[in-house]
Amino acid sequence: MAENLNTDESARGDAAGDRVLYGCMGLGGSWEPDHPYGPDDIDVAEAAVEAALDSGITTFDHADIYRHGKAEAVFGEVLARTPGLRERITLQTKCGIRLGGEDGPGWYDLRGPSIVRRVEESLARLRTDVIDVLLLHRPDPLADPDETAGALMSLHRQGLVRAFGVSNMGAPQITALQARLDVPLVANQLEMSLHSRDWVEAGILLNTPAYASNGFPFGTLEHCRDHGIRLQAWGALAQGRFTGRQSTAAEHATAQLLADLARKKDTTPETILLWWLARHPARIAPVIGSARPDRIRACRDAAVREPDLTHEEWYQLWITARAAPLP
């Protein structure tokens, strides 16, 4: 991503590039803020990056809070070790969450000066001069949207950030922010998986009693699809609930179905799980977060092959995981 992006279409294309993204939250050692990372943590990060690249994944997703900044820092160490790597990848990071500590709970912060400061800190940790995509991590109820947008546009004009997106936001929030920006929002990262199914069930539970307990902002999928905003799914592997950590009857049944389909398609259960997301017409890009090279490589087919699930197989997975028929 060495060249500058000067058009809206270029920005959209970069954010939408990979079928699968690698989430770097698991890199950087301990979550304890006073526990520094060491050489072993850099080696773990380097092995994860190599496994992702070997699997056809070139977009790496960060946040300033991951491991209190240490995830970005070890990734920067890997970039420094590997000349030419930066030009081969897309770097995405997020800001807007402040972690709590002994002095009090955490909070959200999308004030303009705070956004600029966090981006400058991320650039330093990542050892790069530009972030390809910056996501606003969570909505901040106290933020002035004009100030937030002004900070983003300033970063863009300075060449410090090429494109912008959001995370954990619904259609009205996206619309309000987009109205104040001169560049298109290119991504919205939400929790989406075969386990966290509110995103798909919101569209079928309307006019049923179960709709009241569905927390997904209705219409967000359709808004993103209609406006060219790439949906990115965090938690896409469902924390291993269907690929090794089953605890309920539905999870065991789903794991068996995934294994059967994987044998039939000559791939892995992890790939089938990610294909279930990617098969949806909203163009969902799963984000995988394991630091284990073997688990990363198990997702390779999802990164390099079109989803190979029939209409019926997709529904079979959904109904098995929800352990109930559709309404």
Secondary structure, DSSP 8 states (H G I E B T S, - for coil): --S---SHHHHHHHHT--SSEEE-TT-SS-S-TTS---HHHHHHHHHHHHHHHHTT--EEE--TTGGGGHHHHHHHHHHHHSTTSGGGSEEEEEE-EE--BTTB--EE---HHHHHHHHHHHHHHHT-S-EEEEEE-S--TT--HHHHHHHHHHHHHTTSEEEEEEES--HHHHHHHHTT-SS-EEEEEEE-SSSS-HHHHTTT-TTSGGGGG--S-TTHHHHHHHTT-EEEEETTTGGGTTTT---SHHHHHHHHHHHHHHHHHTS-HHHHHHHHHHTSTTTEEEEE----HHHHHTTHHHHHS-----HHHHHHHHHHHHTS---
